[in-house]
Amino acid sequence: MLLQEVDERRKVIMGALSPRITAKAKDNEWKAVTEAVNSISRVSREVLEIRKKFRTFKSEVKKKAAKEKSERKVTDEPLPSTSAGSVARPIPLTRTHDEHAPLPNFGGRSR
């Protein structure tokens, strides 16, 4: 639910500050994410806790991907190709990560 809510609001949440994307707009979007998550959760969390959960989750996924890439370099195993006709092998994730995968593009850019 957290990832879905952030993904729906990623342009504002992840976007650079500008006349259209203000700090207040970002705060309002995080409040909406928090309300949505709290509406289905047994534990009520504050906005800062939800933001930290998202930041931590994103960091864990990046670390896991970096570790996988590093291990491939050590074994001289080629990196998976995503060009036409070939399929990249999935990076093994923990159960929590699997439940939320695939991750949407959280880089702030449009798809």
N, C-alpha and C positions, 0 to 999 in steps of 0.2 A: 504494500500500500504506500509506504514512504516513497519508494522509487517512482511509482506511478504518479503520485501527486507532484513530486519534484519535476518529473519529465513533462507533465502538462503545463508547468509554469517555468520551464527552464530558460526561456528567452529573457525573462525578467530576473529570475533568481541567479542565473549564471552570466547574464549580460553585464557588460561594462557600464559604469555609471555614465549617464548622459542626460540631456534635458528630458528625454522620454522615460528613461529608467533611473529613477531617483532612489535614494536610500529608503525613503518612506515607502515607495512602491515595492521594493524588495522585502521590507519588513512586513508589509501587508500580505504578500504572497507567502512568506514563511508562516504567518499567522493562519492563513487558510490551510496550508499543509498540516500544521499542528492540529487544527480543529478536525480535519479529515482523519488523521491518524488516531487522534483521541476518541473519535466517534466509534471506532471499531476495536480499540485496545482496552484491555482490562486495567492498564496502568495509565494514568493521566500524566502527560509530560508538558513541560514548558517549552516555549519556542527555542530557547537556547539549547535545551536537551535534544530536541529534534534535529536542530542544525548540527550539533556535535555527532549524533548518531549517523547522519548522512555523511559528514566529513570523514568519520572513522571508517564507515563502510567503503567509501570511495577509495580511501587510502589502502585498506586491506586488499581490495581487488587489484589496485595498481602494483602493490608489493608482490602479490602472487603472480601477476603477469611478468614482472621483472625477474622474479626468481626462475620462472619457467624459461624465459628467454636466456638467462644466464646459464642454466643447466644445459640448454641446447648447444650453447657455444662451447661448453666444456666437453661435451660428447661429440662435437663436430657434426651434430645432427642438423640438417638444413632447416631453416625456418619454414613454416608452412606457407604455401602460396595461396593467394586468394584470386589469382587471375582466372579468366574464363576456363572452365573445364576442370579446375582443381578445387579442392575443399580444404580449408584450414582445419587442423585438428583442434578440438576444444581444449582449453586450459582447465585442468582439474580444479574444481572449487570445493569449498566446504559445503555442508548441507545448507547453511544459511545463504550462502552465495548462490547455490543452485536454485533455491526457492525464488530468488529475485532476478535471476539471469533470464534472458540476455539483458545486459545493461544498455539503456538508451545512451545516446550521445550527450554527455554532460559537459561538453567543452564550451558551451555557450554559442556554438555555431548552429545555424539552421541545417536541417538534413538535406 
